Amino acid sequence: MKRLILLLLAVMLSAGLLIGCGAGGSDSGGANDGTDDQTEKTEDNGESEASSFPVTVTDALDNEMTLEKKPERIVSVIPSNTEIAFKLGLGEKLVGVSDHDNYPKEVEDKKRVGGLELNIEAIIDLKPDLVLAHASSAESSGEGLQQIRDAGVPVFVVSEAKDIEGTYQTIKQIGNVTGTSDKADDVISDMKDDFASIRDQLDEVDNDERKSVFFEVSPAPKLSTAGTNTFFDALLQVIHADNAAADMDGWTPIDPEAVLDMNPDVIVTTYGTAEDNPVDNVLNRDGWGDINAVANENVYNVDSDLVSRPGPRLTQGAKELANVVYPDVFDE
């Protein structure tokens, strides 16, 4: 009997140890499963937008297309698309850019695919799975874009932005078609914050202290300016300044005599990369000596790309303008 009892105790003890090991193994397995679940969740978060493919999108020309997977080889045929793509973290996936691309520096290492006239053969040879075109040139390059489509390459035509809000929309469009919509939302949010900060700094500018600004987009004898419905005008609104050519619409030629009547407080040229000494050109122009901006030497050149290219650097353009229009008020 005593032996039987000892035997039963031994069996029960062994069973307990097995159960304990099993429970420990189960706990360990559960912990591992939890870790694996967390890892998988993290990976899912990182690839959530890629896993949203296939995706169906409609471009600026109302062309509907379905992309089966996240693009890995992208060609951009206009500088604004390129700048947005880089800001969305797509720089390594850009295999081709336009001849006019100049920012960021990394574009120097990219294959060039033409300017106003696209090199269709070069684009197709790059074997892209997405071409980012633009509504501003879609008509003139329509035949070439169709050849690219006929070669089996999706072409997405991005809308032409004419103001800041329109720029946000183009960033979202490119984000949606490239699987980077979350990043696009972040970029837009950062831009809005930057613009708000600029406005806040210049809130102290009273209405009677607002300065009028004349944009000289091209010099005499073919003088032209930027009126309403341009980025220049939109950025002036951000910095609490007035457009001296507000009665004009879009990019327009102007008579030098009309500028005398406007009598702007500040003149901003935007062609410094194409012409030597644009500021001296304006300061020494015959008949303009009595214009406030010239008399007070408030003539400046700014990078045209910063104030006219629809992309993330528009906030930098607003800061450049604020620095020259209100140097005593604005502190970047």
C-alpha positions in Angstrom: 0.0 0.0 0.0 2.8 2.4 1.0 4.5 1.6 -2.3 1.4 2.2 -4.2 0.8 5.6 -2.5 4.4 6.6 -3.3 4.0 5.5 -6.9 0.8 7.5 -7.2 2.5 10.6 -5.8 5.4 10.2 -8.2 2.9 10.0 -11.1 1.0 13.0 -9.9 4.2 15.0 -9.4 5.4 14.1 -12.9 2.0 15.1 -14.3 2.2 18.4 -12.4 5.7 19.1 -13.8 4.5 18.4 -17.3 1.5 20.6 -16.9 3.8 23.3 -15.5 6.1 23.0 -18.5 3.2 22.9 -20.8 1.8 26.1 -19.2 5.2 27.7 -19.3 5.6 26.7 -23.0 2.1 28.0 -23.6 3.0 31.3 -21.9 6.2 31.5 -23.7 4.5 30.7 -27.0 1.8 33.3 -26.1 4.6 35.8 -25.5 6.2 35.0 -28.7 2.9 35.2 -30.5 2.3 38.6 -29.0 5.7 39.8 -30.1 5.1 38.4 -33.5 1.7 40.1 -33.6 3.3 43.4 -32.6 6.1 43.0 -35.2 3.5 42.1 -37.8 1.4 45.1 -36.8 4.4 47.4 -37.0 5.2 46.0 -40.5 1.6 46.5 -41.5 1.7 50.1 -40.4 4.9 50.6 -42.4 3.4 49.0 -45.5 -0.2 49.9 -44.9 -0.3 52.2 -48.0 1.4 49.6 -50.2 -1.1 47.0 -49.1 -3.9 49.3 -50.2 -3.1 48.5 -53.8 -4.5 47.9 -56.3 -5.9 51.4 -56.3 -8.1 53.1 -58.9 -7.4 56.8 -59.5 -8.7 59.5 -61.8 -6.3 62.2 -63.1 -6.7 65.8 -64.2 -8.0 64.8 -67.6 -10.6 62.4 -66.1 -8.6 59.4 -67.2 -9.3 56.5 -64.8 -6.6 53.9 -64.2 -6.0 51.1 -61.8 -2.5 50.5 -60.4 -2.0 47.0 -59.3 0.9 47.7 -57.0 2.8 50.5 -55.5 5.0 52.2 -58.2 8.7 51.4 -57.8 10.1 53.2 -61.0 8.7 56.7 -61.5 9.4 59.3 -64.2 8.4 62.9 -63.6 8.2 65.2 -66.6 7.8 68.6 -64.8 9.9 70.1 -61.9 6.9 70.7 -59.6 6.0 67.0 -59.6 9.6 66.1 -59.0 10.0 68.3 -56.0 6.8 66.9 -54.5 7.9 63.3 -55.2 11.2 64.0 -53.4 9.4 65.5 -50.4 7.2 62.4 -50.2 10.3 60.3 -49.9 10.2 58.9 -53.5 13.6 60.2 -54.6 15.1 56.7 -54.9 12.2 55.6 -57.0 12.5 58.5 -59.5 14.4 57.1 -62.5 13.8 60.0 -64.8 13.1 63.7 -64.6 12.7 66.6 -67.0 15.5 68.7 -68.5 14.3 71.6 -66.4 14.6 69.9 -63.0 17.0 71.7 -60.7 15.9 70.8 -57.2 16.8 69.0 -55.0 20.5 68.4 -55.8 19.8 64.7 -56.2 18.1 65.3 -59.6 21.6 65.9 -61.1 22.0 62.1 -61.0 18.7 61.3 -62.7 18.2 60.4 -66.3 16.8 63.4 -68.3 13.8 62.7 -70.5 13.2 66.0 -72.3 11.7 69.4 -71.7 8.8 70.9 -73.6 9.3 68.1 -76.1 9.5 64.7 -74.3 11.9 62.0 -75.3 9.4 59.2 -75.5 11.9 56.6 -76.3 14.1 57.5 -73.3 11.1 57.3 -71.0 10.0 53.9 -72.3 13.5 52.6 -72.1 13.6 53.4 -68.4 10.8 50.8 -67.9 8.8 53.0 -65.5 5.6 51.7 -63.8 4.3 55.2 -63.5 4.8 58.5 -65.4 3.8 61.7 -63.6 2.7 64.2 -66.2 1.1 67.6 -65.7 -2.1 69.3 -67.0 -0.2 72.4 -68.0 1.6 70.5 -70.7 -0.7 67.6 -71.3 -2.3 69.0 -74.4 1.0 69.9 -76.1 2.6 66.6 -75.3 -0.7 64.6 -75.7 0.5 62.5 -78.6 3.7 61.5 -76.7 1.9 60.6 -73.5 -0.5 58.4 -75.5 2.5 56.6 -77.0 3.7 55.9 -73.4 0.3 54.6 -72.5 0.3 52.4 -75.6 3.6 50.9 -74.4 1.8 49.7 -71.3 3.0 52.4 -68.9 0.4 54.2 -66.7 0.4 58.0 -67.1 -1.1 60.1 -64.4 -1.7 63.7 -65.3 -1.5 65.9 -62.2 -3.8 68.9 -61.9 -2.4 72.4 -62.6 -2.4 74.3 -59.3 -3.0 78.0 -59.5 -3.0 78.8 -55.8 -1.9 77.4 -52.5 -5.0 75.3 -52.0 -4.5 73.9 -55.4 -0.9 73.0 -54.5 -2.3 71.0 -51.5 -4.5 69.1 -54.0 -1.6 68.2 -56.3 0.4 66.9 -53.4 -2.5 64.7 -52.3 -2.9 63.5 -55.9 0.7 62.4 -56.1 0.5 60.9 -52.7 -2.5 58.8 -53.6 -1.1 57.5 -56.9 2.3 56.6 -55.3 1.0 55.0 -52.1 2.3 57.9 -49.9 -0.9 59.6 -49.0 0.0 59.6 -45.2 3.2 61.4 -46.0 1.4 63.8 -48.3 -1.0 64.7 -45.4 2.1 65.4 -43.2 3.7 67.6 -45.9 0.5 69.6 -46.3 0.1 70.0 -42.5 3.6 71.3 -42.2 3.0 73.8 -45.0 -0.1 75.0 -43.4 1.7 75.4 -40.1 4.5 77.4 -41.8 2.1 79.7 -43.5 0.2 80.2 -40.3 3.5 81.1 -38.5 4.3 83.7 -41.2 0.9 85.3 -41.0 1.1 85.4 -37.2 4.5 87.2 -37.3 3.0 89.8 -39.7 -0.3 90.3 -37.9 1.1 93.6 -36.4 1.2 95.1 -39.9 -1.8 97.5 -39.9 -3.8 98.2 -43.0 -2.3 101.7 -43.3 1.2 100.1 -43.1 0.6 97.5 -45.8 3.0 97.8 -48.7 2.3 97.4 -52.3 4.5 95.1 -54.3 5.1 95.0 -58.1 6.4 91.7 -59.5 8.6 92.1 -62.5 8.5 88.7 -64.2 10.4 89.8 -67.3 12.3 93.0 -67.9 11.8 95.8 -70.4 11.3 96.1 -73.3 8.9 93.1 -72.9 7.9 94.0 -69.3 5.4 91.6 -67.7 4.0 91.1 -64.2 1.8 88.8 -62.1 -1.7 89.8 -61.3 -4.4 87.9 -59.4 -4.8 84.1 -59.8 -1.0 83.6 -59.5 1.2 82.2 -56.8 2.8 85.6 -56.4 -0.5 87.2 -55.5 -1.4 84.3 -53.1 1.9 84.7 -51.3 1.4 88.4 -50.9 -1.9 87.7 -49.2 0.0 85.4 -46.8 2.5 88.2 -45.8 -0.2 91.0 -45.5 1.0 92.9 -48.6 -0.9 94.2 -51.7 -0.3 93.4 -55.3 0.3 96.6 -57.2 -1.1 94.7 -60.3 -4.2 93.4 -58.5 -6.4 94.9 -61.3 -4.8 92.5 -63.8 -5.3 88.8 -64.1 -2.7 86.1 -64.4 0.7 86.6 -66.0 0.4 89.6 -68.2 2.4 92.1 -70.2 2.4 95.7 -68.9 3.3 99.1 -70.1 6.2 100.8 -68.1 4.0 103.9 -67.8 1.4 101.9 -65.9 4.0 101.0 -63.2 4.5 104.7 -62.7 0.8 105.1 -61.9 0.9 102.1 -59.5 3.9 103.6 -57.6 4.7 100.4 -55.7 6.5 100.5 -52.4 8.6 97.4 -53.3 9.6 95.9 -56.7 10.5 92.2 -56.8 12.2 90.8 -59.9 12.1 87.0 -60.5 14.5 86.5 -63.4 17.9 86.8 -61.8 19.1 83.5 -63.1 18.4 84.6 -66.7 19.6 88.2 -66.6 22.6 89.9 -65.0 22.0 92.6 -62.4 18.2 92.7 -62.5 18.1 95.0 -59.5 20.4 97.6 -61.1 18.4 97.2 -64.2 15.3 98.5 -62.4 17.0 101.1 -60.3 18.6 102.7 -63.4 15.6 102.4 -65.7 14.8 105.7 -67.4 11.7 107.4 -66.1 11.3 105.3 -63.0 13.2 107.4 -60.5 10.1 108.8 -58.8 8.6 105.4 -58.1 8.7 104.8 -54.3 10.4 101.5 -54.6 13.2 102.9 -56.8 13.6 106.2 -54.9 14.0 104.2 -51.6 16.0 101.4 -53.3 13.5 98.8 -52.3 14.1 96.6 -55.3 15.0 92.9 -54.8 15.4 89.7 -56.8 14.0 86.4 -55.5 14.2 82.9 -56.9 11.3 82.4 -59.2 11.1 78.7 -58.4 10.3 79.6 -54.8 7.4 81.8 -55.6 5.9 80.3 -58.7 6.5 76.5 -58.5 3.6 74.7 -57.0 5.2 72.6 -54.3 6.4 72.4 -50.7 8.9 75.2 -51.2 6.2 77.8 -51.5 6.5 78.4 -47.8 10.1 79.3 -48.3 9.1 81.7 -51.0 6.6 83.4 -48.6 9.5 83.8 -46.2 11.7 85.3 -48.9 9.0 87.8 -49.7 8.4 88.7 -46.1 12.1 89.3 -45.6 12.3 91.9 -48.4 8.9 93.5 -48.0 8.8 93.8 -44.2 12.5 93.4 -43.1 11.9 95.3 -39.8 8.9 93.1 -38.8 9.6 89.6 -40.1 12.2 87.5 -38.4 12.5 84.0 -39.9 
